Amino acid sequence: MLALRLSLGAQPAVQVRRLLVASASAGTGFLLLSALGHALSHPDPAASALRLAWCTAPLAATVYLAVAVARTDPATRPRPGLSAVGLGPVKLMAVSAATTALSCVLGSVLALLVFLQLRGDLTGMSLGGDAQEFLAAGRPLPLPAALTLLALVPLSASAAAAMTLRPREPVSGAGRAARAYGRFGAYRRTPVRESFGAYGRFGRQLGAAARGRRTDTEAPAREQDGAPADAAEVTGAEAADGSPAVVPPPVPTAAPSGLPWGIAVLAVGLAVEALTSRTSSEGGPAAFLGLALTSLGLALVGPGLTHLCGRLLQAVRPGALRLLAGRVLMTEAARIGRPLGVVCAVVSAAYAMASLHDRDDPSAGPLVVLGVLLVAGCTVATLLTAAVEAKQAHADTTASLRRLGAPAGTLRRAAALRAAALLALFGPLTVAVAELSAWPLGG
């Protein structure tokens, strides 16, 4: 009931994102029911199993979108004071999972109603022609099997949202080995032992504040020596373009660790596809394996390439604009780069699979189009949702920049510069990988 009330009282932008999840769930549910109808109409179990296996891509894209929407839901974000009324991190995680399940259930119910309407079970008027191949009109529809297939999307999406939003214990830079247990089982991350009531002793906070002021005083000196500035550093100098100096976000200490693995998987996938093109005249199972490895490699290299793009923006005497754009890219490399890599993988795979359209089975044409639109739409919507999440994460930094006098045009130019840099890096890479993948598959 709480999840339903939070869903109905959300903002219009949040409702639109939830409707996108419901629409994706409806499309995936219809594809699953179409695979069931094809199995009822054809006695060949191998072809039916292949159609069901093709539904895993829209299912994964729908779950990916549902998790991204759940991460940006402001109703389930931890806020001060909610634990006092029983809404702690675990309860908020459960509410988010229930909200995701409600959106997916709405889409599954819509898919079932549309499928029954096209079969003629509701009004007695069914589609004719090639649609009879996957609707199985005139044959009884096994309700337990249909409900089991429709339950895949809500269960998978809610479980993935719960795993993503589960409460995590923050780990310091020293790792788990540096964590010890304090009084009453509390976690202690500092090796200094304090007596009981030392935190509230008079003058202790004043000393901490003095140390903080001393750190802020030393920050410009570190900047002059070539050390990276912190997020709290403010200078009165002007940028190269005449705009006031801005406060860039802190630079991450390390790049995402998936770049070497992604490059290795991408190279192996391209090698498998090239070997297939030399040993066979048309694409076979090895070519599909190479295409899958290539897509996985593109998805893995996304965060690392985004971090590298942000570092390149700051090369060779950067001004305030390039410094701000580059540091935001480096900070948000994992949040933006992962869905961006998935979008590149989907585009390259769709381009490579365009030559494998089965013209002997015209009934599969609308379903193929629906599946491609679902996967492409979900990945693009996930990327836009990740951009919204990054904007929410930097809302405080943006507000601080505006208070310090940074013009709104500078912030917009920094966002446009980030988008142009990502497009300049990922665009040619996607085109090159798509051409190399389509070559062996096209025969």
ABEGO torsion letter per residue (X at the ends): XAAAAAAAABBAAAAAAAAAAAAAAAAAAAAAAAAAAAAAABABAAAAAAAAAAAAAAAAAAAAAAAAAAAABAAABBBBGAAAAGBBAAAAAAAAAAAAAAAAAAAAAAAAAAAAAAAGAAAGBBBBEAAAAAAGBGBBBBAAAAAAAAAAAAAAAAAAAAAAABBBBBBBAAEAAABBBBBGGBBBABABBBBBGAAABBGAAAAAAAAAAAAAAAAAAAAAAGBBBBAABBBABBBAAGBBBBBBBBBBABBBAAAAAAAAAAAAAAAAAAAAAAABABBBAAAAAAAAAAAAAAAAAAAAAAAAAAAAAABGGBBAAAAAAAAAAAAAAAAAAAAAAAAAAAAAAAAAAAAABBAABAAAAAAAAAAAAAAAAAAAAAAAAAAAAAAAAAAAAAAAAAAAGBBAAAAAAAAAAAAAAAAAAAAAAAAAAAAAAAAAAAX
